[in-house]
Amino acid sequence: MQSRRTRLENRALIAVSLLGITLSVLDALSIAPGGTSKLAPFMIGVLILVLIRQRGQLDSQKLILRRIKRVTDDLKSDARRHRNQVRPNDQKSVAGRPETYREIKWKGLTFRSQSELKIAKALDHAGILFVSSCKVRLKTEHGRQSREVDFLIFHKGHLGVLEVDGPHHSAAADTWRDTRFHEHGIPVFRFNSNDCYQQPTHVVQQFLSRLEAAPPNPDPPTENTVSHIEGNS
């Protein structure tokens, strides 16, 4: 319907233009003197109406384009939020909250789960010096390797690792890695992710008590123990 109306308006505009040209020629030949001046207001009025109509159509098109852009921006924003949400196979906490995220930003730090974030806040509230989600370079029986720890914590002259364990952890792999840290004099204490989420303050208190009771580190961290700590900031 809109296309047909537009064609009719274009034809009317062409007809008025041809009429104006014809009257101008007849007036110049003195066949219909004064005809152009008499019909000039009419033709001008028609032209103005057509221009107003086309301007309205242009404004409508601009409005439609703005709405399309707004919808597109909303879809892009939703897509970005979705990428940061839990993946279909990720573990859910007992409280029904998403347990594992690709990235959770807080105070310039990056965490992989809400449980880790809870522990970080509890450590921060207690004034404990810690490094989170960091890569540690250490010596193993297979040569030097890089391993990631959830929290590397310094407390009263002790250095220890706090791990937040979800159901996806492998007991054999965790035992092997914990042994490597113990060989360097660094104790590792593991806590269930649900306990970390529901009682982070209690978990931190337990960790600090165990760390204080552990034998002191034989030497400060050197290139022979921890040669490189790389945080994800």
Phi, psi and omega per residue, in radians:
M1 nan -0.724 -3.132
Q2 -1.145 -0.702 -3.136
S3 -1.146 -0.701 3.121
R4 -1.123 -0.718 3.131
R5 -1.125 -0.696 3.120
T6 -1.103 -0.719 3.123
R7 -1.114 -0.689 3.119
L8 -1.130 -0.711 3.121
E9 -1.131 -0.703 3.117
N10 -1.120 -0.710 3.112
R11 -1.138 -0.679 3.110
A12 -1.121 -0.695 3.121
L13 -1.122 -0.708 3.111
I14 -1.140 -0.710 -3.133
A15 -1.115 -0.743 3.126
V16 -1.138 -0.679 3.121
S17 -1.116 -0.785 3.116
L18 -1.109 -0.663 3.112
L19 -1.112 -0.742 3.130
G20 -1.115 -0.728 3.121
I21 -1.111 -0.746 -3.131
T22 -1.091 -0.786 3.141
L23 -1.137 -0.631 3.120
S24 -1.124 -0.700 3.116
V25 -1.161 -0.772 3.134
L26 -1.126 -0.651 3.109
D27 -1.155 -0.717 3.137
A28 -1.143 -0.550 3.132
L29 -1.535 0.079 -3.138
S30 1.071 0.413 3.091
I31 -1.453 -0.707 3.096
A32 -2.305 1.246 -3.086
P33 -1.094 2.382 3.105
G34 1.439 -0.078 -3.115
G35 -1.135 -0.680 -3.123
T36 -1.116 -0.790 -3.109
S37 -1.180 -0.573 -3.139
K38 -1.220 -0.692 -3.094
L39 -1.619 -0.071 -3.125
A40 -1.022 -0.809 3.112
P41 -1.028 -0.681 3.136
F42 -1.098 -0.824 -3.110
M43 -1.161 -0.673 3.106
I44 -1.110 -0.718 3.113
G45 -1.072 -0.754 3.119
V46 -1.095 -0.766 3.133
L47 -1.084 -0.709 3.129
I48 -1.120 -0.739 3.122
L49 -1.089 -0.731 3.132
V50 -1.132 -0.745 3.132
L51 -1.114 -0.689 3.105
I52 -1.110 -0.724 3.128
R53 -1.086 -0.776 3.136
Q54 -1.161 -0.634 3.088
R55 -1.110 -0.692 3.090
G56 -1.095 -0.713 3.109
Q57 -1.126 -0.684 3.116
L58 -1.112 -0.741 3.104
D59 -1.100 -0.679 3.116
S60 -1.118 -0.703 3.115
Q61 -1.133 -0.709 3.099
K62 -1.096 -0.700 3.118
L63 -1.098 -0.740 3.120
I64 -1.090 -0.735 3.129
L65 -1.111 -0.694 3.114
R66 -1.117 -0.700 3.125
R67 -1.147 -0.705 3.106
I68 -1.090 -0.738 3.127
K69 -1.112 -0.703 3.135
R70 -1.118 -0.733 3.107
V71 -1.120 -0.719 3.129
T72 -1.104 -0.745 3.115
D73 -1.094 -0.696 3.113
D74 -1.107 -0.706 3.123
L75 -1.129 -0.705 3.107
K76 -1.115 -0.722 3.133
S77 -1.122 -0.736 3.102
D78 -1.098 -0.676 3.133
A79 -1.120 -0.712 3.111
R80 -1.123 -0.729 3.114
R81 -1.129 -0.651 -3.129
H82 -1.146 -0.644 3.128
R83 -1.107 -0.473 -3.137
N84 -1.567 -0.067 -3.140
Q85 -1.499 3.015 -3.102
V86 -1.149 2.445 3.078
R87 -1.344 2.763 -3.030
P88 -0.958 -0.630 -3.065
N89 -1.618 0.078 -3.111
D90 -1.263 2.691 -3.104
Q91 -1.308 2.458 3.051
K92 -1.771 2.533 3.098
S93 -1.357 2.894 -3.114
V94 -1.156 -0.419 3.128
A95 -1.409 0.001 3.124
G96 1.524 0.048 3.140
R97 -1.540 2.597 3.065
P98 -1.056 2.269 -3.081
E99 -1.612 -0.622 -3.040
T100 -2.086 2.271 3.091
Y101 -2.186 2.756 3.070
R102 -1.205 -0.774 -3.138
E103 -2.589 2.315 3.006
I104 -2.249 2.019 -3.088
K105 -1.622 2.410 3.073
W106 -2.779 2.130 3.068
K107 0.932 0.644 3.135
G108 1.411 0.024 3.118
L109 -1.832 2.830 3.140
T110 -2.183 2.288 -3.139
F111 -2.168 2.783 -3.086
R112 -1.812 -0.125 3.133
S113 -2.682 2.808 3.081
Q114 -1.162 -0.554 3.122
S115 -1.120 -0.721 3.089
E116 -1.102 -0.703 3.121
L117 -1.078 -0.710 3.110
K118 -1.069 -0.750 3.127
I119 -1.128 -0.719 3.134
A120 -1.058 -0.747 3.135
K121 -1.147 -0.669 3.121
A122 -1.167 -0.724 3.084
L123 -1.110 -0.730 -3.141
D124 -1.116 -0.723 3.133
H125 -1.125 -0.579 3.133
A126 -1.431 -0.081 3.117
G127 1.305 0.482 -3.090
I128 -1.550 2.428 3.060
L129 -1.390 2.152 -3.124
F130 -2.613 2.775 3.012
V131 -2.109 2.355 -3.066
S132 -2.027 2.641 3.087
S133 0.745 0.966 -3.037
C134 -1.943 2.681 3.051
K135 -1.644 2.269 -3.133
V136 -2.029 2.311 3.122
R137 -1.739 2.105 -3.079
L138 -2.543 2.909 -3.081
K139 -1.609 2.358 3.092
T140 -2.270 3.102 3.111
E141 -1.202 -0.234 3.111
H142 -1.801 0.267 -3.081
G143 1.763 -3.128 -3.121
R144 -1.283 2.376 -3.095
Q145 -2.414 2.826 3.079
S146 -1.826 2.350 3.104
R147 -2.343 2.530 3.125
E148 -1.745 2.391 3.072
V149 -2.090 2.672 3.136
D150 -1.259 -0.864 -3.140
F151 -2.489 2.234 2.989
L152 -1.890 2.019 -2.904
I153 -2.089 2.373 3.089
F154 -1.937 2.176 -3.075
H155 -2.658 2.038 3.068
K156 0.881 0.841 3.106
G157 1.399 0.039 3.139
H158 -1.894 2.550 3.084
L159 -2.119 2.164 -3.112
G160 -2.547 2.909 -3.129
V161 -2.014 2.288 3.029
L162 -1.909 2.128 -3.129
E163 -1.953 2.355 3.070
V164 -1.743 1.912 -2.999
D165 -1.748 2.139 2.971
G166 -1.763 3.120 -3.108
P167 -1.174 -0.235 -3.120
H168 -1.407 -0.122 -3.103
H169 -1.255 2.568 3.072
S170 -1.751 2.135 -3.089
A171 -1.088 -0.717 -3.120
A172 -1.127 -0.799 -3.139
A173 -1.147 -0.673 3.137
D174 -1.146 -0.715 3.131
T175 -1.101 -0.770 3.132
W176 -1.058 -0.796 -3.099
R177 -1.187 -0.729 3.134
D178 -1.047 -0.670 3.125
T179 -1.091 -0.679 3.133
R180 -1.108 -0.705 3.119
F181 -1.194 -0.685 3.119
H182 -1.100 -0.603 3.098
E183 -1.087 -0.463 3.096
H184 -1.637 0.140 3.111
G185 1.402 0.331 -3.120
I186 -1.983 1.933 3.138
P187 -1.303 2.603 3.115
V188 -2.101 2.248 3.110
F189 -2.118 2.231 -3.061
R190 -1.920 2.487 -3.137
F191 -2.360 2.543 3.135
N192 -1.131 2.444 -3.071
S193 -1.106 -0.601 3.127
N194 -1.169 -0.700 3.078
D195 -1.114 -0.694 3.119
C196 -1.102 -0.642 -3.126
Y197 -1.300 -0.740 -3.022
Q198 -1.485 -0.581 -3.089
Q199 -2.356 1.070 -3.074
P200 -1.090 -0.650 -3.135
T201 -1.133 -0.750 3.123
H202 -1.124 -0.703 3.114
V203 -1.084 -0.771 3.137
V204 -1.100 -0.717 3.116
Q205 -1.103 -0.723 3.088
Q206 -1.079 -0.773 -3.133
F207 -1.066 -0.818 -3.109
L208 -1.115 -0.664 3.107
S209 -1.113 -0.772 3.123
R210 -1.159 -0.674 -3.128
L211 -1.145 -0.718 3.128
E212 -1.163 -0.561 -3.138
A213 -1.391 -0.270 -3.133
A214 -1.281 2.669 3.079
P215 -0.996 2.481 3.137
P216 -1.085 2.630 3.090
N217 -1.056 2.353 -3.071
P218 -1.077 -0.640 -3.121
D219 -2.536 2.737 3.014
P220 -1.056 2.704 3.130
P221 -0.987 2.211 3.091
T222 -2.256 -3.009 3.121
E223 -1.134 -0.333 3.130
N224 -1.499 -0.210 3.111
T225 -1.941 -1.254 3.114
V226 -2.147 1.884 -3.038
S227 -1.611 -0.344 -3.089
H228 -2.718 2.146 3.078
I229 -2.031 2.148 -3.011
E230 -2.186 1.851 3.126
G231 -1.464 2.674 3.079
N232 -1.673 1.503 -3.124
S233 -1.701 nan nan
